[in-house]
Amino acid sequence: MELKWQKSSFSGAGGENCVEIAEQGGTIIIRESDTPNARTSTSRSKFAALIKGVQAGKFDHFAG
């Protein structure tokens, strides 16, 4: 089954250098658009926790 990849609407029209996600059987698969064969996966609950942390600014110290 082919994965349906989604990217953020903040990625812009060009679509280069975007993080993309797909779901397969309840597992979230994550890749970088410029290296689509390099993938990682996580559970829905862990991905939701990551998104909440990003929204809350818990990772802002990594941005330079």
NUZA-346317 format. One record per residue: x, y negated, z of N, C-alpha, C in turn; residue in one letter. Coordinates in steps of 0.2 Angstrom, whole numbers, padded with zeros to 4 digits, always signed. Each point is the difference from the previous one (the first is absolute). Example, Ala and Ser with C-alpha at 12.3 -4.5 7.8 and 13.67 -1.06 7.14 Angstrom:
<sites>
+0066+0028+0039-0004-0006+0000+0004-0006+0000a-0002-0005-0004+0004-0006+0001-0004-0005+0003s
</sites>
This chain:
<sites>
+0004+0006+0000-0004-0006+0000+0004-0006+0000m-0001-0005-0004+0004-0006-0001-0002-0005+0006e+0005-0003+0003-0001-0005+0005-0003-0006-0003l-0004-0004+0004-0002-0006-0002+0003-0005+0005k+0005-0004-0003+0004-0004+0004-0003-0007+0000w+0001-0003+0006-0003-0007+0001+0006-0004+0003q-0001-0006-0002+0005-0005+0003-0003-0006+0002k+0003-0004+0004-0003-0006+0003-0002-0005-0005s-0005-0004+0001-0002-0005-0004+0005-0006+0001s+0004+0000+0005+0005-0005+0001+0006+0002-0005f+0000+0005-0003+0006+0002-0004+0001-0004-0007s-0005-0004-0002+0000-0004-0006-0001+0004-0006g+0000-0004-0005-0003+0003-0007+0006+0005-0003a+0006-0001+0001+0006+0003-0003+0000+0008+0003g-0001+0001+0006+0000+0006+0003+0007+0003+0001g+0005-0003+0000+0007+0002+0001+0001+0000+0007e+0004+0004+0003+0002+0000+0007-0006+0000+0005n-0004+0005-0001-0006+0000+0004+0000+0007+0004c-0003-0001+0006-0001+0007+0004-0007+0002-0002v+0000+0006-0002-0006+0003-0003-0002+0006+0005e-0007+0001+0001-0002+0006+0004-0005+0004-0004i-0001+0006+0002-0005+0005-0003-0002+0004+0006a-0006+0003-0001-0002+0005+0005-0001+0007-0003e+0003+0005+0003-0001+0007-0002-0002+0004+0006q-0006+0003+0000-0002+0004+0005+0001-0002+0007g-0002-0007+0001+0001-0003+0007+0007-0002+0002g+0005+0001-0005+0006-0003+0001+0002-0006-0004t+0003-0005+0003+0001-0006-0004+0007+0001-0002i+0001-0002-0007+0007+0001-0003+0002-0007-0002i+0006-0002+0001+0002-0007-0001+0007+0001-0004i+0000-0005-0005+0006+0000-0005+0001-0008-0001r+0006-0001-0003+0002-0007-0002-0001+0001-0008e-0003-0005-0003-0002+0000-0007+0007+0001-0005s+0005-0003+0002+0006+0000-0004+0004+0007+0001d-0002+0004+0005+0003+0007+0001-0006+0005+0001t-0004+0001-0005-0007+0003+0002+0001+0008+0002p+0006+0003-0002+0001+0007+0002+0002+0001+0007n+0002-0006+0004+0002+0000+0007-0006-0001+0004a-0002+0005+0003-0007-0001+0004+0001+0002+0007r-0004-0002+0005-0001+0002+0006-0007+0001+0002t-0002+0003+0005-0007+0001+0002-0001-0001+0007s-0006-0001+0002-0002-0001+0007-0007+0002+0001t-0002+0000+0006-0008+0001+0001-0003-0006+0000s-0007+0000-0001-0004-0006+0000+0000-0004+0006r+0000+0004+0006+0001-0004+0006+0006-0004+0001s+0006+0003-0002+0006-0003+0001+0001-0006-0005k-0003+0001-0006+0000-0005-0005-0004-0006+0003f-0006+0001+0002-0004-0005+0003+0004-0004+0006a+0003+0004+0004+0004-0003+0005+0006-0005-0002a+0003+0002-0006+0005-0004-0003-0003-0006-0003l-0006+0000-0003-0003-0006-0003-0002-0005+0006i-0003+0003+0005-0002-0004+0006+0006-0004+0003k+0006+0004+0000+0006-0003+0003+0003-0006-0005g-0001+0001-0006+0002-0005-0005-0004-0006+0001v-0007+0001+0000-0004-0005+0001+0001-0004+0006q+0002+0003+0005+0001-0003+0007+0007-0003+0000a+0004+0000-0005+0007-0003+0000+0005+0004+0004g-0001+0006+0002+0005+0004+0003+0006+0002-0003k+0000-0001-0007+0006+0001-0004+0003-0006-0003f-0002-0006+0002+0002-0006-0003+0008-0001+0001d+0003+0003+0006+0007-0001+0001+0004+0003-0005h-0003+0005-0004+0004+0003-0006+0001-0005-0006f-0005-0005-0001+0000-0004-0005+0005-0005+0001a+0004-0002-0005+0006-0004+0001-0001-0007-0003g
</sites>
